[in-house]
Amino acid sequence: MPYLTGTTPTTSSTLLRTGLGVPGYAHPLLAPTEWGELTRPGTPVHWVVLNVADGPGTRPDSHCLQAAGRLRSTGVRVLGHLDTALLGTAHGTRAFGDVISEAHRYLDWYRVDGFFLNRCPTGPAALPEIRRTVTALRALRDKAHIVLGHGTHPHPGYAECADQLVTFRGSWSDYRWSQVAEWTADHPADRFCHFVHGVPRGHLDEALRIARWQGAATIWFTDRTDRGGRTDPWETMPGYWDEIVSRIGTGVSE
């Protein structure tokens, strides 16, 4: 089984407490049930990404403010969505000032607990600029939780400047044959996140085993698909929501 290669699991990785990282639901007006479910007592949510309009939008949104406030009141972190790339371009091309300006708006309008840097670059050449951005974000918000949304394994240097890295984002057909980078074994499981779409209900246990073996404590698995890139698989909850909440909430380990 390919997902068993690349590193040897430790006791901490096999007994890790898995939780959910929500990549970003649709607007609260369009997905009120989804946002409401995240505040249900006992739901194992590590954090939720707030993406108002490909960023914070141009003016405060009262619905998003209310949704974020309800989450924070239950102890769930809310992260502002910051894109590091311009639409239709390669990763890591947005101007530093534009990213920081959006971060200011997220803090002023929604009092976010940190930031999710979507489409984060992965190569060593872009590392100094990402390190500069993260340093500036931490200066804006004390104890800001920073997640770098690479979607694949980046250069290991990125692990030194953020709280968590998204080291897999993609389909179940790719995930079930994925391999973990050896350098990740030098870090605890709570440093890594996996986002997987198209996971069939019957393979949910297998998907959880892969995440645990590869050492990712924050996950988002859904049976929704991207329909060949035409839809966003993350904007609604999985069809097996109650089942995955129950399995993760009990702290089941392999």
N, C-alpha and C positions, 0 to 999 in steps of 0.2 A: 504494500500500500504506500504510494509515494508520499503521503503526508506524514509518514513515520520517519522520514529521512531528514537530515540536516542538523539535528540536535537531539540530545538525550534528555527526556523529561526528568525534572527534579521533583522532590517531594512537594515543594511549594507550588509547582506548576500543576501537579495532579490534584491538589487539594484547594486550588484557587477558587475564590468566590466570584463567579461570573456575573456580570451585570450588563444592562442595555445602554448603548449609546445611540441616540436617535439622530440620524443624519439630517433631518429636517422635514417635518410634516408640511402639508399644504397650509395655507392661511387659516387661522382659527375659525373664520366664518365659513370656510369650505370644508373643514374637517373638525367640527366641534367635538364629535365623539372621540376621535383620536387624541386630541389634547386633553380631554376630560379623563380618559383612561390612564394617562400618565400620572395623575395625582391620586389614583386609587391606593389606599393603604396597602403596604407590602409589595408594591410593584418595584422590582429591582432595577431602577433607572440610575445610571451614573451621571448622565448629562443629556441635554436636549439642545440641538442647534436651532436657533431662531433665525430664519431667513425671510425677511419681510417682503422684499422685492429685489431679488438678486443682491441683497445687502440690506441696510437699514431703511431704505426708502428715502423719500425727500421730505417727509414730515412725520411727526409721531402718529402712531396708529394705536388707538385706545384698546382695540381687541387684542393686539399683540402684547400690549403692556399688561392687560389683565391676565392673559394666559401665562406670561412670564412670572408675574407676581404669585399666581397660584402654585406654580412649580417651585419657586424659591421658598414659599411658605411650608412646603413639605420636605425641604432639604435637598431638592434636585438642582444641580447647577444648570444655568442657562448660558449658552455660548453664542456669541454673535458670529454670523457667517461672513467671512471676509474672503473674497476671491483673490488669489494671487496672480491670476492670468486674465488678460482681456478676452472677451468673447471671440472665438475663432482663431486664437493665437496659441502659441506654445505656453507651457507652464512657466510661471515666474516672470511675467513681463509687465505687470502693473507697476505704476510709479509708487514709490514709498509713501509720498505725501497723500496720495489718494487712499491708500489702505488705512493710514493712520487717521485721516479725516473721517472715514466711515466708522472706525473704532470709537472715535469721540462721540459720534451720533448714537451708536449703540449704548454707550455708557450714559449719556445725557438723557436719552429717551426711554431706555428699557432696563437700565441698571444691571447689565449682564455681569456674569461671574467670570467670564473669560472669553476666548475666541477660538473659532474653528477656521483654520487657514485652508480653504479648499483649493484643489489643483496645485498643491505645493510642489515645487521642483524636487528632484531626487539626486541630482549630481553634485559633486563637490564644488563646482564653479559657482553655483548659486547659494552655497551655504553661508558665506559672509553676509549677503543681503538678507537672508531669512533670519540669521542671528541678530542682525541690526533691527529688523522688524519686531522680533519677539522681545528684544530688550526694551524697545519703545513701548510696546503693549504692556509689559510688566510695570513700566514707570507710570502708565496711565491708571492702572487698576491694581491695587495691592492684592497679592496672592492670586493673581489672574491664572485661571486654568487654561493652558494652551495646548490645542490638539492640531497637529500637522496632518492634513488630509492628502497624503501622497497617493494612496491607493495601491502601492506596491512597496517593496523594500527599498528604501533610499540608501544613500551613503550613511554609514554608521555615525558619522559626526552629527547628524540631525538629532540623534537621541539625546545629545548633551544640551540642547537648547529648548526643549519642549517637555511638557508633562507626559504626553502620549503621542504616538504615531499611528496613523492608519496604514497598515502594511499590506492589507488586501482589501480591494473593492472591486467586485465583479460578480460573475454568474456562478451558480452552483456547479455547472459543468466544468468550469476552470478550478473552482475551489477544491473539489474533491480529489483533484490530482496535483494540488499545489505543494510546494516545498517551502520550508522556512529557511531564512538566511541564518547561517551559523552564528553570526555576531549577536543575534538577538538573545542567545543563551546567556550573555553577560549581563542581562537586565531582567528585572522581575516582570511577571506577566501583566501587572497593572500599567505597564508602559505601552501596551500594544492593543490595537483595535482591528476588528475584521467586519466588513460590511458585505453581505452576500445576498443576492437576489435570485429568485427562481428556485428556492430550496423546497422540494416537495415535503408534505407533511410526514410521509413515511421515511424520510431521510433526516429528520430533525435530530435524532439521537446521534447519527453519524456526523452531522455538521458540528454538533457540540463537542464530540470527541476530537475532531480535527482542531477546533479552536483551543481546547485544553492542552492537547499534545503540542501544538505549535506555540503555546504560551501567550494567548491573547485573552485578557480578562474582560475586555469590553467588546461586545458583539452586537450586530443587528442582522438578524436573519429574517427573510420574508419570502413568501411564495409568490409575491408580485414579480412581474418581469418588466424589462425595459422595452419589450416589443421591437427589438432591433434598434434601440436608441431613440425610439419615437416617444416614449413616455418616461416619467420619473418613477422608478419602482419604490422609492423611499417615502413618497408623500402620503401614503395611507398605511394603516396598520396591517400586519400579516393576517391571513384568514385564520391562522391557528394561534391568535394572540393569547387567549386564556391558557392554552397548553404550554406555550413557551414561557409565559410568566410563571406558571406553576412549577415547571421543571427547573428554571433558573432560581426562582425564589426559595426553593427548598435547599439550595446549595449542593445539589447533586454533584458528585465527583466520580471520576473513573478510577 
